[in-house]
Structures are given as structure tokens and as C-alpha cells.
Amino acid sequence: MRSNTLTGQVLRQMYKAGAERLTQHVKKVDALNVFPVPDGDTGTNMNLTFTSGAAELDKSPETTVEKISAIFSRGLLMGARGNSGVILSQLFRGFAKGLSGVSEADSYRLAEAFQQGVDMAYKAVMKPVEGTILTVAREAAAAARKAARSGSVEGVIEMLVEAARQALANTPNQLPVLKEVGVVDSGGQGLVYIYEGFLSAVKAGVTFDEPEMESGPVVVGESSLFGEAHEEMHHVIDQMDIQYGYCTEFMVHLKPDTPFLQQEFQERIGSYGDSLLVVADDDLVKVHIHAEEPGDVLSFAHRYGALDRIKIENMRLQHEDVLRRQKTKQMDRTPEQGDEHEMASVPSRSKKANKPYAIIAVASGEGIAEIFRSLGVQTIIEGGQTMNPSTEQFVHAIEETDAERVIILPNNKNIVMAAQQAADLADVQVTVIPSTSIPQGMSSLLAFSADERMETNRDRMSEALGYVKTGLVTYAVRDTTLNELVIKEGDFIGIFDGDIVTSGQNPYETARLLITEMVDEEDELITLIYGTDVEDEDMEKLKKQLKSSYDAYEVEVHNGGQPLYSFIIAVE
């Protein structure tokens, strides 16, 4: 017999079942992540977002649908990642508002909650695009409202799922780029999996067919879309079409005494780029934007409060990396050979590892550490010049990763041997990428893929070390004459790929002279990471001077917080 009310207990089960079903199909959703530009993995982002809400619920004993939906919504907001994750968090934020004030919900209240979720999600996106997760959510909610007349909660969810599947199958007809590649919208597919999980929680014995692609996707020829569809899309996307190259995400903890008007905030921050999403709570704002000058975006947002969870990704480099992987795949050996080699090369261990990969990087300075973490590093070992980690430190770090394969980035020529010695002692497969500088380490991370074999990652990451030129500005500890440069103790010196090429009386002039030595007409990007002895005001002056002198180049600035080096400079 069909239930006429939704209880808190059943809502908990719905959230849990939705999270489980999405988790089971993360790779399938990731494989469909093809639009509009390479911007993270949709399935992974949605899954991390949704499971963040489920984890928050596990901490609470609340029993009403009002409280449970509110707690789940807050967990999603804090854990939202990427476009799809932010939209998902807004769908369920509106859903929670629709259930506000009730301990149980009837079919009408439940259906209206789904509609409120749609309304809130559309408001969060400045320029909604049809043929996406928004369309699937909207059409599903409309069908749920019609089904509410039956008075059955189960009937509402059944129609929600059926309409979502139909809307998903139609997304290629709404977005030409999807039709060209032959796939459905990835975010919409993820939402269908969540809704199917909801149905399994309210309808006993329900099962789902599991063909190669379920829920109505379009198949190209006889080949499987999974594993290849994502990368094939990069042939369709021209890198020149990426007007704003940096996917920028962050949160703002609002100042209690600073007025915040969401519409005004959206309009002003929207001038810095596109693909804008702004999610606001009482004291928290989450922002996602594609921008060409992410630093300017962060500076603007900082007026409203403290920044948190900053993540900046270079989408052009992601795009290039995917194309490189495609080319390499054509020359790689067969999957069967690769699998056998992988099994033979991984040393045995007494306990099965929980993760396929972990990356360890050596760095000094919290700002640099955060950049490495944003690029996928799990473990940071504090160290660098004058602070060389021991072999034992590396061994302990490897053991604590709980991973089958570990990659180490020493980021200093004096640390490579200790890292290699630790790799020889480890009981798991460890590869040391011989990075001798922070820029090299960062460059190598852009070539890493968790889906590839260790040998492939080793080769690509090692090759990527040569893609970047490294400059360092520090001070002389004694008088010397080198390369016809007369250097006095206390002078600032500029080092270009290991050679002292310039000196000066202050770090800013030295940095400008060093960059002149480093840059040539083939370069496109100049990145400055400044240390603890650099004042923000002086850094802003230097940044303006560089943008004026190098107007044909992109200039990025990050606060690395590193000691000893006033500037670490990367030119690519």
C-alpha cells in the first residue's frame, strides 16, 4: 500500500540511497563530462557534494523532515564542488526550504519542495542553459507536481524518476554539442541516478536495468561511450574558444557588519568572467566563476569577508593534457598487457590499500602548500632549501598515504636522493619525479591522471618538468663574483634555472630584471609566488608594472608564504 506521508526516517533513507546509487555510477557520469569546457569531473564533483550532505546527516539524531532536509542542505553547501556540485546543492537547498516547518510531508508538499529546488537552482545560475541538469530537474519537478494529485509519496517519486529519464534522453536535442559527440548531459545523468536512489528507498523491491548506458543516453555506433566520450569532446572544443581560462571557486565568510545583496554581488562579480554561480546562505557565500584574472575576482570578494576553500584550475592546460593523453593512448600497449604489467609491478603488502594513488610533495610556505593541495597533492612534507627532509620522513609519509601507488615530488635537487632512497625501502610502488623546483613540481602535476598506469604518469610528469622555466629571487649570504656579476653580502640575486643571472638592491627590481632574462616570445604565462618578506602593497605595484611591461602575457600572483625566497617565478 502506498504511503500518503513522507517521514523523517524515509527521507534519511532517500538521501542515503541516492548517495549510494550515484557513488556506484561515478565513472559513468565522469565519462559524459563533455560540456562546455574541461572543468573537473561532473560525477566526482556531484558525488563528493552529495556524500558531504550524507556525512553531515550521520552526525545528527534529528527526526523531522524539516530538520533532516536542512542539515543535509548545509552539508551539500559546504561540500559543493564544481558547477554540477553547486547546482546540486541549490536544488536541495530549495528542496529543504520547501519542507520548512513540517515534521512530515504529504505528496503536495513533497512535490512543491522539488519545484522550490528547481527555482533556487535557476536563480543561482546567471545564464541558465537548457539541455543540462537544470532541464532534467525542472521537467522532473513538473511531473512530480502532477503526480501529487494521487496523494501518494511513492507516486510522486515514480513520476519524478520517469520524467527525469525522459528529459535526460532529450538533452542532445537541446544542446548541439552533446548531439555532435553522441552523449547525454553528465549532470542530468547524475541527477537521474540520485532520483533512482530515492525511488529505491520508498518502493520496496524496485530494481533498475543496468545496460552499458542506462536512462536513455545516445550511443555512437557500436562502441562504448565510457572512458572515451569525455576525452573525445576535446576535439570538438577549440582552445581558442576558452575565453576565460581559470575555473575559480571559493567561499566567503560574510562580515557581520558588511551589507550583502546577492543580486548586486552577482552582477558585479559577473563582470570578471562567465559560468558564474553564486550560492548564498545567512553567513556564507560560495562562488564559482570562469575568469581570466582570478586574483581580481578574489580581491573583489575579499571586501565582503574572509575567503576560504580557494581552488583555481587552468582549463587551457587541462585541455592540452587531455589531448596529450589521447595521443599517447594510441601508442600505448593493449589494456590486457597494461593490466598484467601493473599487477606484476606492484609489490605485495599485508593490508589492502584504500586508494589507488597518492602524491607527496615537499614545500615550504602555507600558500604554496595550498596550491599543491589544489592540484591534487595529498601529503605535504615541510621542507626545501635549508630544510631537507630525511629518508625516514619520506618513509613515514608513504606509509600513511594508504595508497597502492605513491608519487613523490621533491621540488629541490638536494632532496631527490633521500626521496629515492625512501622509495626503495617502501613496500608499495613508489615513483620519484625528479622535480628540482616548486614550478617544476606544479607543472608535473598538470600531467598526472589517476586513470593511467604508474609508468605512463612517470613519463608524462617527468616530461612536463621541461615545460616551465624557474626563477628565484633570494639574498646573498657572502661576497662573491660569479658570471661577471660582483655580488655583495645582503644583495638580492636572481637565479634562472640554477644560474645567477642578475642582482639588485631590492627584491622587486631584481625580480623585474630576472623576468627580462627568462621571458621570450614563445612564452604566454608569468607566475609570481611571493614570500614572507614581501609586502602586499609593494607586490601590487610590481604586479601592475609587470602587466604594463608584459601586456601580451598573462601575469598571475600568489602569496606562497615561503621563507628565504622573496619570489619564486614560473614562466611558461
N, C-alpha and C positions, 0 to 999 in steps of 0.2 A: 504494500500500500504506500502510496506516495505521501511524503510529509508536506504539511502546509506551512511549516516554520523552519527557519534556519537558526540553529542553536550555536552557542559559542564553541561547543565541543566539535560540532560538524565543521564549523569554519576553520578551526585549527587543522582538522584533518584535510580540508580542501587545500589550505596553504602548503601543508607538508606533502601531499600527493602531487600538487602542481610543481613543487620544487624537485621532487624525485623524478618525475617524468621529464622535466627539462634537463636535469642532470644526465639522464640516460641518453639524451639526444644532442648533447652539446656539440659534438664533432659534426653532426649533420647540419646543424644550424650554422656553425662556423663556415662550412663549405659553401654556403649560399651567400656569404657576406661579400656582395659584389658592388654595392652602390652606396653613395655616389663616388667615394674615393677610398683607397685603403686606409681605414681608420679604426684599427683594432678589430677584434673578432666579436661579432654580434652574439653568438651563442655563449661564448665565455663571459662577455660583459653582462648579458642577461642572467646567466646562471649565478655569477658572483653577486649580482644585485639581489636576486630573489632569495638565494640562500642566506644572505645577510639579514633579510627580514625574518626568515625562519629561525635563525640563530637567536635573534632578539626575542622572539616569542618563547623560546625554550627557557629563557630566564624569568618568565612571568607566570604567575598562577592565575591570572585573570580568567574569568569565565564568560563574560558577556561579549556579544558580537561587537559592541561599541568599543570596548577596551582592547579586545584582541586585534581588531582591524586597525586601530590607532597605533598600537605598539608595532605591528607588522609594517605599517606605513613608515614609521620613523626609522625602522631598521633598513628599509629599502632606500630611503633618502640618504642615510649616512653611507650606505654601501654602494650607491649608484655609480656605474662605470660606463663611459661611452654614451653615445647618442641613445642607443637602444635601452641601456640601463636607466638613463634619466627619464625617458618617456615611460618606461615600465613603472618607475617609482611614482610618476604623476598619475598614471592610470589607477594605481592602488591608493594613492593619497586621496583622490576624488572619491574612490570607492569607500574609503573609510569615513569620509565626510558624509556620504550618503547613508551610512549606518550609525551616524552620531545620534545619541540619545535613546537608543533602544537596546534591550538585553537580548531580544530575539527579533528576527526579521521575517515578515511574510513575503510572498512571491513578488508583490508590487514593490515593496521596499528594496528587495534584493535587486530587482531589475533596474530600478531607478538609481541604485548605487553604481551599477555598471555604467549607466549613462553619465552620471556625475564624474566618473573616472575619465570617460571619453572627453567630456567638456574641459576638464582640467588639463588633460594631456594636450589638447589642441591649443589651449591658451599658452602653454609652456613653449610651444614651437612658433617662432616668429613667422615663418613661411611654411605652413604645412604642405606636404606633398602627398598626393593620392597614389595608391598602389604600394603603401607601406604599412607598418604596424598600426598606424592611426586608422587607416581604412578598415583593416580587419577588426579592430576594436570597435569602431563605430557601427559597422554593419552587424556585428555580433550583438552589441547592446540593443540595437533597434529590434532585432529578432527576439531578444530576451523580454523586452517590454511587451511585445505582442503575446508572448507565451505566458506572461504573468496572469492573464485572464483565467488561465486554468486553475489558479490557486495553488499550484504545485511547485515547490522549490526545485525538485528534480526536473520537472518540465522546463523550467527556466534555463537550467544549466544545459539540458539536452539541446534546446534550440540555440543557445549561445554557441555551443561547440559546432553544430551543423552549419550555422551561418558563418562562423569564423573560417571553417574549412572552405566553404564556397567562395568567400571573399579572398582567401589566400590564393585559390586556384585562378582567380581573375586578375591578380596583381600584374602578370606580364602584359595584359591588355591595357593596363593603365600607365605602366612605365616602359617605354620602348627599350631602354637599356636592359631590362630584365628579359624581354622577349628576344632581344638580339643574342643574349647569352643562353637563354633557354632555361631560366630558373624562376622560382617564386621569390617573394621578398623574404629575406632572412629573419627580420624582426617579427614579421607576421607569422612565420613558421614557428618561431619560439613561443609566441603568444598562444598559438593553437595547441602546442604541447602542454602549456600551463593549464589551459581550459580543459583539455582532455584529462589532466590530472584531477581537476575539480570534479569532473563527472564521475571518475572512478571512486571518489570519496563519498558521493551522495547516492550512487546507484550500485547496489551490490551485484557482483558478478560481471560487470561490464569489462569487455576485452577490446583491444584495438588490433587491427591488422597491421603487420609490420613489413610492408614491401620495401624495396630499395629506397623509394621516396614515397612517404605517405602524405596524406592531407592534400592531395591534388597538385603536386608540382609538375612542371612540364619537363619532359626528358628529351635530350638532344640525341637523335639516332639511337643506337643500342648501348652506348657507353654510360657508365655510372657518372652522375654529377659529382658525387662526393669525392673530395680530395683534389679535384681538378677544377671545379667550377670557380672556386674563389680566385685562383691564380689566372685562369683564362680571362677573367674580366679585365685584367690589367692590360691586355692587348686592346681592349675597347677604350679604356681611359687613356687619354693623351696627357702626359705630364704637364704639358703647357696649359691644360685646362684647369690645373690646380692653382687657382688664383691666390688663395690663402693657404700657405704651406704648413702651418703648425696647428695641430689639434691641441687645444689648450683647455684644461679642466682644472677647477679649483673650487674651494668653498670659502665663504666669507662669514665669519662670526660677527654679526652686526653689533656696532657700538650702541649701547642703550640710549645715548643722547643724540644720535645722528638719525634724522628722518630718512625713511626708506620708502620710496614709491616705486613699486615693481615696474609699472609701465614706463615711467621716466628712465629708470635704470636700464631696462631692456633697449629702449631707443638709443640711449647714449652709448652703451657698450656695443650695441649692434653696428655702430659706425666703424668699428675696428675690423670687421670681417663678416663671415656668413655662418650658416649652420648653427645658429645661436639657439641655445636652450637655457632658460633661467628658471630655476625652481626655488621658491621662497617659502620658508617656514617662519615662525614667530621671531626667531633669533638667528636664523641660518639661511644662507643663500648658496645654492650650488649652480655653477656656471659651466657651460660647455660652449666653445666657440672655435671656429677655424679662423685664425688670424695670421697676418704676415709679420706683425710685431707683437709677439706675446708679452714682452716686457711692458709695453704701453698699456696693454689690457690689464695686467696685474697692478700697475701703478694706479690706474683709474679705480679699480675695485678696492684697492687698499684704503681709499678715502672713507669707505663705509665700515671698515673693521679689519680685524686680523685675518690673514689668509692662511689656509690650511689645505692639505692634500693636493698640492700643486702637481700637475702632470702635463708635460709638454712633449709632443711627439712630432718629428719631422716627417710629414706624409710623403714628401717627394722622395726621401731616402727609403722609406718603406716601399714605395712603388718600385724604385730601382732594384731593391733587394729581391722583391718577388720575381721580377723579370730575370734577374741573375739566377735565381733558383730554378726557374723554368728551363733556362738554357743548360744548366748543369744536369738537371734531371734527364735530359735527352741523352747525355753521355754517361750517366751512372749505370751501374750494373743492375740486373733484374732484381725485383723485390725479394725473390726467394734467396738469391745469393746474398743480398744485404742482410736479411734476417738471420741466415746461418752464420754469417761473419760476426754479426752483433752478439749472438748468443755465445760464440766461441771466445770473443774478446773480453767479455765482462767477467771479472773474477768472481768466484763464489763467495757468499757471505752467509753467516749463521742466521741473520734475520732479513726478511724480505724488505727492501726499501719501499717507502711510500710514494716517492717522487721519481720520475724518470730522469730529471736534470736538476742541477743546482749550479749556480755561478757564484764564485767567491772573488771579490775584488779588494785590492789594497788601496786605501785612500786616506787622506788626512784633511779634515775640514768637513763640518756637517753639511754645508751646502753641496760640496762635491759628492759626499755620501748619498745625499738625497737624489742627485742627478743619476747616480749609478743605480739606485733602487728603482727609480722611474724607468730605467732602461732594462730592468729585469734581474738585477743582482739580488740574491737572497741574503748573502752574508758579506758584511764589510769588516775587514781587518784594519784596525787603525795602524797606519804606518806610511812610510815614504822616505824621503831624504832625511837622514839622521835618525830615523826610526824604522829600522829594518826588522820585520817580524822574523821570528825563529822558525825552524822546521817544525818544532813541536806545536807552535801556534797554528800552523797550517794543518798539521795532522788533526788537532782537536777540531778545527773548523770543518774539515772534511767529514769527520765522524758525526758531527752534529747536524749536517745537512740532511741526513736520512734519505739520500738520493742514490740511484743506481749509477749515474754518471755525473762527474763534477768537472767544471771548467774553472781554472784559476787565471785571473788577470793580475800579474804582479805590479804592473804600471811603473816599474823602476828597474833599471838594469842591474842594480845591486841586490835585487830581491828574487830574480829569476831562478837562481840556483837553489835557494832554500825552498822555493815552491816546487821545483822539480824533484828535489830530494824527498819532500813530503809525498809527492805523487807516487814515487817508487815504493814508499812504505805503506801506502793505503791499500785496503782490501776491496776497493771498488775501482772502477775505471776512472782515471783522472787524466785530464789533458791540461797542460800549461801553455797558454797563449803568450808568447814572449813579448808582451807589451812593455815598453820602456818609459812610457809617459801616460799621464791622465788622458790627453786627447786620443792617443792610440787605443787605450782601453775602451773609451766611449765609441770610437769608430768601429772597433771589432764587434761590439755588442749589437750594432745595427745589422750585422751579417749573420747573427745567430738565429736558428729556427729550432724550436723544441720538437718539431716533427721529423727532423733529419737525424741521420746517424752521427755518431761522435766524429768519425773520420771526416765526414763532409763538413761539419761545423768547424773542426780544427783547421781544415784547409781554407775555408772561406774567411774565418775570423782572422787567421794569420795573414791572408792576402789583404784584408781590409786595413791592416796596420800601415800599409803604404799609401792609403788614400788620404791621409791627413799629415800636415806639417805642424810641428810642435815648436812653440816659442815659450821661453821662461824669462821672467824678469825677477832678479834677486839682487843681493848686495855682496860686494867683495869683502872677504874676511882678512885680506892682506894685500900689500902692494904687489903688482906683477906687470909684466909686459907680455902680451900674447897676441898673435896675429897682427902685429904692428900697433896694437892698442896699448896705451900706457894707462894702467888702472891703479887707482889708489884705494887703500882700505876705506870701506864705507861707501865707495862709489856704487851706483846701480849698474848692473851689467845685463845685457840682452843675449840670450843663448838661443840659437837656431839649430834644431836637430843635433844638439850636442856640442856645437861650436860657439864660442863667444864672438859675436859679430859687432857689438856696439856697447857703449857705456854712456852714462849720463849722471847728472847731479840729483835727479829726482826720478821716481818710477814712471811718471806719466810721459815725460819726454823720452825716456828710454823705451817705453812701450811703443810710442809712435815711430821711433827710428827702427825698432826691431820689426814692426809690421811692414815698414817700407822694404826691408830686406827679404821678408817672407813672401809677399804677395806678387803674383804675376797675372797676366791677362787671362789665363785659363781658370783661375780660381773664382769662386762665387760667394763663399761664406767666410766671415771672420768672426770668431767667437772669443770673447774675453771672460775669463773666470778670475775674479779679483779676490785678494786675500785679506787678512785681518788688519793689515796696516793701511788699507786704502779707505779713504772717507767717501761716503755716498755722494756728497756734493761734488767732490773732485772727480769722481767716477762719471757723474752725469756730464760734466764739462768735457771729459775725454771722449765719452760716447758721442756727443754732438760733433766734436771735431772730427772724429773718425767717419761719421756718417756724411759729413760735408766733404771730406777728402776722398772718401771711397763711396761715392753715391751710386756706383754701378754694382756694389756688393751688398749683401745682407750683413748686417752687424748685429750680433747678439751679445748680451751681457748677463752674467750670472754671478751671484755672490757665493763664492766657494767656501769662504771662511778658512782657507788654508794658511798655515804659518809659513814663514821663510820666503815664499814666493809672492811678490806683490801681484804678479799676473801670470796666469797660465793661458797661453794663446793657441788657438787651433785655427788653421787656415786650410780650407778645402775648396 
